Amino acid sequence: MVHNLGKIDWANMNKIGFAYDWATIANEKMKNLMLANDHKQLINYRSLGREVELAIPSPEHYLPLLYILALKQEKEQLSFLTTKQ
């Protein structure tokens, strides 16, 4: 979900566990909204704070997520490939 190539710290990129605080906060915030099925806030992502603004500097990589969430059935469980739930 977090995607801001302009902010990559190339010197630390390969360190295990390295992440900007804003990226971690934005990731958790969006993950929690998805798990809560709070699509309204996910659609209005520009109002989720500075961390999310940094995580989503332009919408072209974020908007497909909304299309995928629209296909989710009510009782269908979400899973995240890159994090432990």
VMD Tcl script that draws the C-alpha trace (Angstrom):
set ca {
  {0.00 0.00 0.00}
  {2.84 2.36 0.83}
  {4.44 3.56 -2.36}
  {6.73 6.59 -2.53}
  {9.81 5.94 -4.64}
  {10.90 9.56 -4.24}
  {11.46 9.01 -0.52}
  {13.54 5.81 -0.74}
  {16.66 5.87 1.41}
  {18.89 3.86 -0.90}
  {21.63 3.56 1.74}
  {19.29 1.80 4.20}
  {16.89 0.13 1.79}
  {18.32 -3.38 2.26}
  {18.49 -3.29 6.06}
  {16.10 -5.80 7.56}
  {13.32 -4.06 9.45}
  {14.13 -0.61 8.07}
  {11.08 1.54 7.48}
  {10.22 5.19 7.87}
  {7.89 5.91 10.80}
  {5.39 7.55 8.45}
  {5.37 4.47 6.20}
  {4.72 2.12 9.12}
  {1.95 4.35 10.49}
  {0.29 4.70 7.09}
  {0.50 0.96 6.44}
  {-1.10 0.10 9.80}
  {-3.78 2.77 9.42}
  {-4.81 1.51 5.97}
  {-4.60 -2.13 7.01}
  {-6.89 -1.48 10.00}
  {-9.39 0.38 7.79}
  {-9.45 -2.53 5.34}
  {-9.98 -5.06 8.13}
  {-12.83 -2.88 9.47}
  {-14.38 -2.63 5.98}
  {-14.22 1.14 6.31}
  {-14.24 1.82 2.60}
  {-15.44 5.40 3.02}
  {-12.22 6.45 4.75}
  {-10.13 4.46 2.27}
  {-11.85 6.26 -0.60}
  {-11.22 9.60 1.12}
  {-7.58 8.68 1.80}
  {-6.41 12.29 1.40}
  {-8.03 13.06 4.76}
  {-6.14 10.31 6.66}
  {-3.19 12.47 7.65}
  {0.34 13.37 6.68}
  {1.62 9.80 6.89}
  {-0.86 8.62 4.28}
  {-0.11 11.66 2.10}
  {3.54 10.60 2.07}
  {2.65 6.95 1.47}
  {0.39 7.77 -1.48}
  {1.98 10.74 -3.30}
  {-0.06 10.03 -6.44}
  {-3.18 7.89 -6.84}
  {-2.33 5.62 -9.79}
  {-0.87 2.84 -7.62}
  {-3.47 3.22 -4.87}
  {-6.75 3.34 -6.77}
  {-6.57 -0.31 -7.96}
  {-6.73 -1.33 -4.29}
  {-10.19 0.24 -4.07}
  {-11.38 -1.78 -7.05}
  {-10.11 -4.98 -5.43}
  {-11.80 -4.14 -2.12}
  {-15.06 -3.54 -3.98}
  {-15.00 -7.20 -5.06}
  {-14.66 -8.54 -1.52}
  {-17.66 -10.48 -0.26}
  {-19.10 -9.52 3.15}
  {-17.81 -12.59 5.03}
  {-14.61 -12.99 3.02}
  {-11.42 -12.66 5.07}
  {-8.57 -10.41 3.99}
  {-4.96 -11.49 4.10}
  {-1.81 -9.45 3.63}
  {1.12 -10.99 1.80}
  {3.85 -8.76 3.22}
  {2.86 -8.54 6.89}
  {1.83 -10.84 9.68}
  {-1.75 -10.35 10.78}
}
mol new
graphics top color blue
foreach p $ca { graphics top sphere $p radius 0.5 }
foreach p [lrange $ca 0 end-1] q [lrange $ca 1 end] { graphics top cylinder $p $q radius 0.2 }
display resetview
